[in-house]
């Protein structure tokens, strides 16, 4: 039998109440407004695997990441880590023990580091919080080891975050994430704020650490070129739903959903193949008032009447899943 998944999300949904204050609604006559950020998202991540979620800004990727890591409770659905429900009230004690095994790397490394703390204190904080070392000397040795592991010098521990470049700060964030000896790391666009050359260094570092430490990643990005380098499987999100889920090679070689095709067509054609490309038109719809049926139909070149009235289901097609009426009808 196959090994059970380390992380599993089942029917994750998150709704935000964005209504105006009660007095404004009484005076202006408006009702409550709800934003459906995520609807019915399900996936699993095995040990040592990387699942990437991609899509435009506003598609719900970061909301999923925060629910998975335990920063944001889901409105519906559940997240299990190593078989334990992350949000079951009856298992609070077990959930607290899992905190050490879950970490997150944020998009802006400077904003996620305390500017008043030295680097050695930043990295040592999770070690002390979880009681992973016996004394101060052992903690200092562990901090130096982590700095060397991410390509920095142990002497850098005496400096403050503002004394480093963007890429070095992200290395510090990675060292902090590794300080609690985690099994699973959520990476919320960890390279989007960095130069292209530095992005490659950070991605190679994360791949090396994954191979060395056996880490599992949930990788959030809007850059498909980055995802192709990092991921084992890719989930393409649009307006809070997964519209295509496939192994990375299959998705790039033969994308099925029209939105996935448009994202891949937006990548620079470095081989100058001359292949015709379709530019995605329009903007992502308002999640407070989404269009009926398939949310992508106002921008889809393959949309027909069924797309405008009926929500497509995520159906299996071999090793992948696609939510598209055009694919189901053989039009794509």
Residue pairs with C-beta under 8 A, 6 or more apart in sequence:
3 46
3 47
4 83
5 44
5 45
5 46
6 45
6 46
6 47
6 81
6 82
6 183
6 184
6 216
7 44
7 45
7 68
7 79
7 80
7 81
7 184
7 216
7 218
8 43
8 44
8 45
8 79
8 80
9 41
9 42
9 43
9 44
9 64
9 67
9 68
9 77
9 78
9 79
10 42
10 77
10 78
10 79
10 80
11 40
11 41
11 42
11 76
11 77
11 78
12 38
12 40
12 41
12 42
12 64
12 67
12 74
12 76
12 77
12 78
12 79
13 36
13 38
13 39
13 40
13 41
13 74
13 75
13 76
13 77
14 36
14 37
14 38
14 60
14 63
14 67
14 72
14 74
14 75
15 34
15 35
15 36
15 37
15 75
16 34
16 35
16 37
17 32
17 33
17 34
18 33
18 34
18 35
18 288
19 25
19 30
19 31
19 32
19 33
19 34
20 28
20 30
20 33
24 30
25 31
25 32
33 288
34 288
35 287
35 288
36 240
36 287
36 290
37 60
37 63
37 240
37 287
38 60
38 63
38 64
38 67
38 74
38 240
38 241
39 240
39 241
40 77
40 241
41 60
41 64
41 77
41 235
41 237
41 240
41 241
41 242
42 77
42 242
43 51
43 235
43 242
43 245
45 51
45 184
45 216
45 217
45 218
46 216
47 183
47 214
47 216
48 210
48 214
48 215
48 216
49 216
49 217
49 232
49 233
50 210
50 216
50 217
50 218
50 219
50 230
50 231
50 232
50 233
51 217
51 218
51 219
51 231
51 232
51 233
51 234
51 235
52 218
52 219
52 220
52 221
52 227
52 230
52 231
52 233
52 234
52 235
52 248
53 61
53 64
53 65
53 218
53 219
53 220
53 221
53 234
53 235
53 236
53 237
53 242
54 61
54 221
54 222
54 223
54 224
54 227
54 234
54 235
54 236
54 237
54 263
55 61
55 222
55 236
55 237
55 238
55 263
56 222
56 238
56 284
57 222
57 284
58 239
58 284
58 287
59 237
59 238
59 239
59 240
59 284
60 237
60 239
60 240
60 241
61 188
61 220
61 221
61 222
61 237
62 188
62 189
62 220
63 72
63 240
64 220
64 237
65 104
65 186
65 188
65 218
65 220
66 72
67 73
67 74
67 79
68 79
68 86
68 186
68 218
69 102
69 103
69 104
69 186
70 79
70 86
70 87
70 95
70 99
70 102
71 104
73 87
74 87
78 85
78 86
78 87
78 88
79 85
79 86
79 87
80 86
81 98
81 101
81 102
81 184
82 98
82 101
82 183
84 91
84 94
84 95
84 98
85 91
86 95
86 98
87 95
88 95
99 130
100 126
100 130
100 132
100 180
100 181
100 182
101 180
101 181
101 182
101 183
101 184
102 182
102 183
102 184
102 185
102 186
103 126
103 177
103 178
103 180
103 182
103 184
103 185
103 186
104 177
104 185
104 186
104 187
104 188
105 170
105 173
105 174
105 177
105 185
105 186
105 187
105 188
105 190
106 112
106 173
106 188
106 190
107 188
107 189
107 190
107 192
107 193
108 193
109 161
109 166
109 169
109 170
109 172
109 173
109 193
110 161
110 162
110 166
110 169
112 173
113 122
113 161
113 169
113 172
113 173
114 122
114 161
115 160
115 161
115 162
116 160
117 125
117 160
117 161
118 157
118 158
118 159
118 160
119 147
119 156
119 157
119 158
119 159
119 160
119 161
119 164
119 172
120 140
120 143
120 157
120 158
122 161
122 172
122 176
123 143
123 146
123 147
123 157
123 172
123 175
123 176
123 179
124 139
124 140
124 142
124 143
124 179
125 176
125 179
126 132
126 176
126 179
126 180
127 133
127 139
127 142
127 143
127 179
127 180
128 139
129 180
130 180
132 142
132 179
132 180
132 181
133 139
133 142
142 179
143 154
143 157
143 179
144 154
144 157
146 175
146 178
146 179
147 153
147 154
147 156
147 157
147 175
148 154
149 175
149 178
149 209
150 171
150 172
150 174
150 175
150 178
150 205
150 209
151 171
151 201
151 205
152 168
152 171
152 172
152 175
156 164
156 168
161 169
161 172
164 172
165 198
166 193
166 194
166 195
166 198
167 194
167 195
167 198
167 201
167 202
170 190
170 191
170 194
170 198
170 202
171 202
171 205
173 190
174 190
174 202
174 205
174 206
174 209
177 185
178 209
178 213
182 215
183 214
183 215
183 216
184 215
184 216
184 217
184 218
185 215
185 216
185 217
185 218
186 217
186 218
186 220
187 206
187 217
187 218
187 219
187 220
188 220
189 220
189 221
189 222
190 202
190 206
191 198
191 199
191 202
191 203
191 221
191 223
191 226
192 221
192 222
192 223
194 202
199 226
203 226
203 229
203 230
206 217
206 230
207 229
207 230
209 215
210 217
217 230
219 227
219 230
219 231
221 227
221 230
224 252
224 263
224 264
224 266
224 267
225 267
227 234
227 248
228 248
228 252
231 248
232 247
232 248
233 245
233 246
233 247
233 248
234 244
234 245
234 246
234 247
234 248
234 251
235 242
235 244
235 245
236 242
236 243
236 244
236 245
236 251
236 257
236 259
236 260
236 263
237 243
238 259
238 284
238 295
238 296
239 284
239 285
239 287
239 290
239 295
239 296
240 287
241 295
241 314
241 323
242 314
242 321
242 323
243 257
243 259
243 260
243 296
243 314
243 322
243 323
243 324
244 251
244 255
244 256
244 257
244 259
244 260
244 320
244 321
244 322
244 323
244 324
245 314
245 320
245 321
245 322
246 256
246 319
246 320
246 321
247 319
247 320
250 319
250 320
251 260
251 320
252 264
255 261
255 264
256 317
256 320
256 322
256 324
256 327
256 332
257 322
257 323
257 324
257 327
257 332
258 296
258 300
258 301
258 302
258 324
258 326
258 332
259 280
259 296
259 299
259 300
261 278
262 278
262 279
262 280
263 280
265 277
265 278
265 279
265 280
266 277
266 279
266 280
269 275
269 277
278 301
280 299
281 299
282 298
282 299
285 291
285 295
285 298
291 297
291 298
291 308
292 308
292 309
293 306
293 307
293 308
293 309
293 310
293 311
294 300
294 303
294 307
294 308
294 310
294 311
294 312
294 323
294 324
294 325
296 303
297 303
297 307
297 308
300 307
300 326
302 326
302 331
302 332
303 326
304 325
304 326
304 329
304 331
306 325
306 329
307 325
307 326
310 325
312 323
312 324
312 325
312 328
313 323
314 321
314 322
314 323
315 321
315 322
315 323
315 328
317 327
324 332
326 332
